[in-house]
């Protein structure tokens, strides 16, 4: 029959099939009570172990949130170490050792098997189920709990588990770590010695005492040499230009000039000749400092030309016997030309040694540049070998210290709380089981009631009639009681 999804309809369904509902709830409660009566009561013994780390890592029961990648990496490493300790607590060999020490018959007196091997395997499996190690999310503490029907046996077995765990942990970390690290330390020492010898051999063969100092010295020498070479080149070019200007001036001057006019009776001729000589001397002096087409040179030469014309005119006016000779200005220019040629030759001669020295310094710098790569490679290998040697040396010292601690019974795991002697039953938890049975029974009762209602063809409410025939219900009459019934 159709059931509307209203609270009144739902309650009506449960009420109509209340017998089935009550039967389902009662059955679940009965089964739960029967399990609680039949199940063997177990007591739980608890203990706490603290996993100790190095001084660089902080111990904590509730770790602080990581604020840097280094702290996050440390927390991840600590978590992995705690998980490895938990795995060691649940190892097959450790549980088997505990069972042999305490005794299977004492821990599980009701356990039976066809052969001893099967019995031991069943006992190991059951002990692994009863032993529960838990590590906190951000904690270095391992919480241990062990269930057993006998509270004394639970505490004794848990105490044996902790003792066997500490011994096994000490033997694991002591067995092969130190010899391996010592062997690696010897290899690292040999590699470091070889790399140091390689660096010294290369420096000796290349003639390098201090690469940076030698490079700085060569660069300083190269700078001084280049500066001197630039000065010589400038001096040589200046002397060459001076020589060329003198040559051009010599081409324009006569080698022989009129020195005197013995029959000259006119003083103006002598004055004109003296002025012309002064102008030519000025032309020579100015040619050393001015260009050929400069305005002062051009004006001066015009004055010289005018002076020569004036002298020729005055000379024609009188008849005289002339006396000629070498031009003094021409001779002075020849001396200046020889001096400029000598300066140029001297600068050229001093230039070649400086160029050779500069080439030698450049070649040495190139050689040092080529050897720098090889030297850097050798020094880098030396640094790597030194770092490896330091790491292995530190590892050997740490392993030796760990072995000393293990020989004295001091491990990286400390007992924070000894196994407790339980006084209350831990399993089964009657209140929780009965509560779950009640909830489960109510759910089953509701499901059974709805199933019965859906399979029932009778109408229980007027709304069901209206939904089927589509006609409103005007009145509902209660079922008449038969005689003798109320």
Secondary structure by P-SEA (a helix, b strand, c coil): ccccccaaaaaaaaaaaaaaaaaaaaaaaaaaaaaaaacbbbbbbbbbbbbbbcccccccccccccccaaaaaaaaaaaaaaaaaaaaaacaaaaaaaaaaacccccccccccccaaaaaaaaaaaaaaabbbbbcccccbbbbbbbcccaaaaaaaaaaaaaaaaaaaaaaacccaaaaaaaaaaaaaaaaaaaaaaaaaaaaaaccccaaaaaaaaaaaaaaaaaaaaaaaaaaaaaaaaaaaaaaaaaaccccccccccccccaaaaaaaaaaaaaaaaaaaaaaccccccaaaaaaaaaaaaaaaaaaaaaaabbbbbbbbccaaaaaaaaaaaaaaaaaaaaaaaaaaaaaaaaaaaaaaaaaaaaaaaaaaaaaaaaaaaaaaaaaaaaaaaaaaaaaaaaaccccccccccccccccccccaaaaaaaaaaaaaaaaaaaaaaaaaaaccccccaaaaaaacccccccccccccccccc
